[in-house]
Amino acid sequence: MAKGDTRNDTELLPGTLDLLVLRTLQAGSQHGFAIAREIQRRSGEVLAVEEGSLYPALHRIERQGWIAAEWGLSESNRKARFYSLTRAGRAELKRRTEQWERVSGAVARVLAPEVAG
């Protein structure tokens, strides 16, 4: 990183947050804060999703028809929007997971030391 660059070195690649949200919702309906907390927990506290990134992503994914939202009460009895995966969202999760596995495998091959032949 260049001097003065304040970006976090765990910044997500474009589209990755959508994949993580879809995967997190595969387990069931959750509100935004719980989604962010679960991504952080499952990443071993490496990925911290900020509200400024999460809520625009949730709205974008909802517009695509991959998730549905409804109002409910959080565990602290506060009104919250709960998001759940739709049938189209399950198909998109499968497609994006396969794409991620192809791309991450290709990157791993490039990063691996070359074997002398």
C-alpha positions as CSV (number, residue, x, y, z in Angstrom):
1,M,0.0,0.0,0.0
2,A,1.2,3.5,-0.7
3,K,2.1,5.8,2.2
4,G,-1.1,7.5,3.5
5,D,-3.3,4.7,2.1
6,T,-5.8,4.0,4.8
7,R,-7.6,1.1,3.2
8,N,-8.0,-2.0,5.4
9,D,-6.0,-5.0,4.0
10,T,-9.0,-7.2,4.4
11,E,-11.1,-5.1,1.9
12,L,-13.5,-7.3,0.1
13,L,-13.4,-7.8,-3.7
14,P,-16.4,-6.4,-5.6
15,G,-19.3,-8.9,-5.4
16,T,-17.8,-10.8,-2.4
17,L,-20.1,-9.1,0.2
18,D,-23.2,-10.2,-1.8
19,L,-21.9,-13.8,-1.7
20,L,-21.2,-13.7,2.0
21,V,-24.7,-12.2,2.7
22,L,-26.4,-14.9,0.6
23,R,-24.3,-17.7,2.3
24,T,-25.1,-16.3,5.8
25,L,-28.8,-16.2,5.0
26,Q,-28.7,-19.8,3.9
27,A,-29.0,-20.8,7.6
28,G,-32.2,-18.8,8.0
29,S,-33.7,-15.3,8.3
30,Q,-31.6,-12.6,10.1
31,H,-31.6,-8.9,10.6
32,G,-28.7,-6.7,9.3
33,F,-26.7,-6.5,12.5
34,A,-26.9,-10.3,13.0
35,I,-25.7,-10.8,9.4
36,A,-22.7,-8.6,9.9
37,R,-21.9,-10.2,13.2
38,E,-22.2,-13.7,11.7
39,I,-19.8,-12.8,8.8
40,Q,-17.3,-11.5,11.3
41,R,-17.6,-14.6,13.5
42,R,-17.4,-17.1,10.7
43,S,-14.3,-15.3,9.2
44,G,-12.4,-15.7,12.5
45,E,-12.9,-12.0,13.2
46,V,-11.0,-11.0,10.0
47,L,-13.9,-9.5,8.1
48,A,-15.8,-6.7,9.7
49,V,-18.7,-5.5,7.5
50,E,-19.5,-1.9,8.1
51,E,-23.1,-0.6,8.0
52,G,-22.2,1.7,5.2
53,S,-21.4,-1.3,3.0
54,L,-23.9,-3.8,4.4
55,Y,-27.2,-2.0,4.0
56,P,-26.7,-0.8,0.4
57,A,-25.7,-4.4,-0.4
58,L,-28.9,-5.7,1.3
59,H,-31.0,-3.3,-0.7
60,R,-29.2,-4.2,-3.9
61,I,-29.6,-7.9,-3.3
62,E,-33.3,-7.4,-2.4
63,R,-33.9,-5.5,-5.7
64,Q,-32.4,-8.4,-7.6
65,G,-35.0,-10.7,-5.9
66,W,-32.4,-12.8,-4.2
67,I,-33.6,-12.0,-0.7
68,A,-36.9,-10.9,0.8
69,A,-37.3,-8.6,3.8
70,E,-40.0,-8.3,6.4
71,W,-40.3,-6.4,9.7
72,G,-40.0,-8.3,13.0
73,L,-38.6,-8.0,16.5
74,S,-34.9,-8.5,17.2
75,E,-33.7,-10.5,20.2
76,S,-33.6,-7.2,22.1
77,N,-37.3,-6.6,21.3
78,R,-36.5,-3.8,18.8
79,K,-38.2,-3.5,15.4
80,A,-35.8,-4.7,12.7
81,R,-36.0,-5.8,9.1
82,F,-35.3,-9.5,8.7
83,Y,-33.9,-10.8,5.5
84,S,-34.3,-14.3,4.1
85,L,-33.1,-16.1,1.0
86,T,-35.5,-16.6,-1.9
87,R,-35.5,-19.5,-4.4
88,A,-33.7,-17.2,-6.9
89,G,-31.3,-16.3,-4.1
90,R,-30.4,-20.0,-3.6
91,A,-29.7,-20.4,-7.3
92,E,-27.6,-17.2,-7.2
93,L,-25.7,-18.5,-4.2
94,K,-24.9,-21.7,-6.0
95,R,-23.7,-19.9,-9.1
96,R,-21.6,-17.4,-7.2
97,T,-20.1,-20.1,-4.9
98,E,-19.0,-22.1,-8.0
99,Q,-17.6,-19.0,-9.5
100,W,-15.7,-18.1,-6.3
101,E,-14.2,-21.6,-6.1
102,R,-13.0,-21.4,-9.7
103,V,-11.4,-17.9,-9.2
104,S,-9.9,-18.6,-5.8
105,G,-8.4,-21.8,-7.1
106,A,-6.9,-20.0,-10.0
107,V,-5.4,-17.3,-7.7
108,A,-4.0,-20.0,-5.4
109,R,-2.3,-21.7,-8.4
110,V,-0.7,-18.4,-9.5
111,L,0.5,-17.7,-5.9
112,A,1.9,-21.2,-5.4
113,P,5.6,-21.6,-6.0
114,E,6.5,-23.0,-9.4
115,V,8.0,-26.5,-9.4
116,A,11.2,-26.6,-11.3
117,G,10.9,-28.9,-14.3
